[in-house]
Amino acid sequence: MNKNNVYLTKDLYEASFLYANRLKLLRLQKEGKFFWFVFDDKKLAEELADKYWKREGLIDASTFAEAVTFLKNRLYARK
């Protein structure tokens, strides 16, 4: 894994959008009281994140909700 090819975000919903779009979640990285969601494929992640923040991304609502639940469960398991 190339460290320069990873994308990090602390935002649960952005991370859920990326995960729902089948980006590979590499790990949760703890920093103080917070966790970073670390994804593979920085270029694709940045493109998807840009769509998310511009409200241009399309994803099935149930897929997004499942991604939110999955990532919340991962966070709570790490605390």
N, C-alpha and C positions, 0 to 999 in steps of 0.2 A: 504494500500500500504506500503510495506516494503522499507524504504529508501535505504537499502543495495541491493535491487533487481532492481535498476534503472541504466540505462546507459545514460551517457551524452556525447554529442559531439557538437562542435561549427561549424563543417564542413557541409555546406549545402548539398553537394553531397553525403557524407557518410550518412547523415540523410535521404536524398531522397532514397538512396538504401535500408536503413532499412525500411522506410515507404512503399516503393514499395514491399517489402517482407512481408508486413502485420504486422509489429511490431506496437504495440499500442503506439502512441505519447501521452504522459501524459500531457505535457505542454511545453511552452517556458518559460525559466527562465532567467530573465534579470540580467546581471552583467556588470555594467558600460555601455559602448556603445554597448556591444555585448549581444547576446542571446545564451543560451544553449538549444539544443533540448534534451528533457528528455523522454526517452523511457522505457517502462516496459520490464521485462524479461532480466536482465543483461547478463545471460549466453548465451542466444540465440543471443542477440545483439552483444556480443563480438565475437561469432563465425561468424556471418554475416559480421561484420566490418573487421575481419581478412581476409575473402574471398574478400571483396571489395578492401582492400589495396594490396592484392596479385594478384589482377585482375583475380580471380578465380570465382567470382560471376556471375551468369547468371540471367538476367532479360530482359523481353521484353522492347524494346526501348521506345515504346509509354507509357508503364506503368511507366517507370523511368521518362520520360519527364513530365507526369502528376503529379508525386510526387514532382518533382522540382518546378513546377508551384504552386502546392498547398502550399508547405512550404514557398515559396517566398511570396505568398499572405498572409499567416499567419504572417510572419515577418513584412511586410509593414503595415499590419493592427495594429501591436503593436507599431510601431514607432511614 
